[in-house]
């Protein structure tokens, strides 16, 4: 299976030791949660039960953490970029501070939003493939938007060059040698959604699925997820989700499967090669938020020994997953449904199903990392507006 790989470097007996805790930790997640929970409008995002999809795929439970309801940004990225901006302001003060980053859309919005909250300037770099709707959403928070390059990695380099020239502070969600503190803060902010999901599972407080009117609490009250499918990108969200459960549960944690677009699968290729690997080319995919060619070094330190499998999905599969989710009256953007697309693909493939141990007792947790962050694109792909889907 050229689009699926059991992680050959997985070591489930390895404890989540001090070396990994220095990157991400339960303590750091708790600190991030304590800070972010003081932001106006903070509330845990819904954990939705999707029994229709569970029945269709032959598993016991499908749960979907809906980040489309995260603040006004409609994306989990708010937890990372804005938190990192706050940390910078606390360390350096506001005077003369200008933040910059590269983005496919959501991270740039988070940094712009965080900069507006802090009262500082933000300059956000986007590449030619970022829709004008997403660029305008960044501008709506007062940031300057600069178009540079053919893909995300080109924008990363342009942002870094501008920062070096002008004395700006990079707030990136990816790390490289010599640049780790801010990306660590970004990922630690992401871990808040893993903490929320854990609390919601423990409290059995999943919201009612609009299609079936059956809530999670009415089902098996002792259920814990057996599988987690999560988006790849540079690896930040996958590492944050994995680190939280690895440190808390050790070898008893659920299996974690990282899902990427087939044209931008830097984590999949890194796992296959046994080292950090850059994917070149235009990285053309509608799954814009995951169109990344270079893994985050920090994220890879967690994913290489801890992720159970890596897989890729097509644009067609992502669009189908958006529509399947819409049939459950839930809105998910192109990047936000990649984990769902991966799960649906694995559940329908006997070899993948067997390799992952997916069966009638499996309980699957998905992280829907964005809603309709570009309303026009969403409506075109799904055939309905977000409001019509949620009606």
Helices and strands as residue ranges (DSSP letters): E 4-6, H 18-21, H 26-36, E 47-49, H 51-57, E 61-66, G 67-69, H 77-92, E 98-103, H 106-118, E 121-126, H 132-139, E 144-147, H 152-166, E 169-170, H 181-203, G 216-218, E 227-231, H 236-249, G 250-252, E 255-261, H 266-273, G 288-290, H 297-306, E 309-313, H 315-327, H 338-348, H 350-356, E 363-368, H 375-382, H 386-390
